[in-house]
């Protein structure tokens, strides 16, 4: 499931996660040395670490709703910043649905074959603590 536009990286990832999808296909949306912001205090790098994070996120069996998906390309069209504004709903501690708003930020890079891969993923859009 390759992304042919920058914003497709996010959409493909969320759709696969929502469907309890193919973990290998989700990890394949990232460059091998991609960075994933788990929280403002924790960042992981590389496919193996990102796989573990995605596995945990998939376990929540969340559904996603998108208000906006945007991409801002670089002048040469090889890198873009993507943003997704939306909400996610999953079961809370007592089994009741809990909805959380999010505003993710990703940096994606165009590959030689014309597809796009994520190089930095910050699903919370919070960045890192200084």
N, C-alpha and C positions, 0 to 999 in steps of 0.2 A: 504494500500500500504506500507507494511513494507520494511525496508532496510535490506538486508541480507549480505551486504558488506559495509564497512565504506563509500566508495565513492558514494554508492547509495543514501545516505541521501541527498546529494546535488542534484544529478540528478533527484530524485523523486520530490524534492521541486521545482526546476526550471521548470520541465515539468508540474507540477500541476498549477503553477503560470501562465505559458504561456498559458495554456488552459482555464484560468479563473476558475480553478479547485475548488475542494472541500476544503474549508478553514479548516474544521474539520480534514481532512486527512493531511493537511499540518502542522497544529499545533501538530498533533499526532506524527510527526517526531522529536519532541523536548521532552526532559525530562521535568517533571512538573516545576522544578525550573531552567530551562535553562536561560542563559544570551544571549541577543541579542544586538550587538553594532549597534545602529542606526546611530551614527556619532561619531567622535572623542570626542565630548562633551556630548554624551547622550547614556546611556545604560539602557535597560529595562530587567526585570526578570519575569519569569512565563508565563504560557499559556495565561492568559487574555491580558497581555501587548503585547506579541508576536503576538497574534491574531490581535490586532489593527494595529501593524506595517505591518503585511502581507496583511491585508485588503487594506491599503494605497498603498502598492507596486503592488497589483493586479489591482488597479484602473488605473495604468499607461498602462495596456495592452501591456506590453513589450514582445518582442521575444528575445530568448537567443541563442547564438552561443558559443560553447566551443572549445578552442584550446587544453586544457589539464585538466584532472581531476586526481589528485593523492592522495594517502593515505600513511601515514607513521605510521605504528602501533607501539605500545609500545612493550617492550620485552615480556610481558606476553600476548599480544594480546587482551587486554580488553579495551584499549583506543587508539585512532588514531587521528592524525592531518590530515585533508583533505584540499586540495587547489584546487580551480577552477580558471583557467585563461580563460577569454573569453570576450564577448561583449554583450551588451544589446541594443536593438533598440526600441524606443518608439516615440510617437508624441511629438514634441517640442511645444513651445508657439504659433507658427503660423501654427501648423498642419503639419509641415514638419518633416520627420523622423530625429531623433537625435540618433546617435550611441555613446555609452560610453564603454570604455574598463574597465574591472574589474579584480581583483585578490583576490578572497575571501579566507578566512581562517576559518575553523571550527574545533572544538574538538568534537569528537563523542565517545560514550561509548557503549560497548557490553552489552546487557541486558541478564538476566538469560535465556530467551527463545531463545537466539541466534541472535536476531535482533539488530540493531544499532539505537541509538537516538543521536541527537545533544544536547550537553551540553553548548557549547559556539559557537555563530554564529557571525562572523565579515564579512559581505558581501563585505565591502569596503576594507578589509584587511589592514586597517590603524591603528588599535589599538586605544588606548585612549590617550588623552593629559595627560601629567604628572601634 
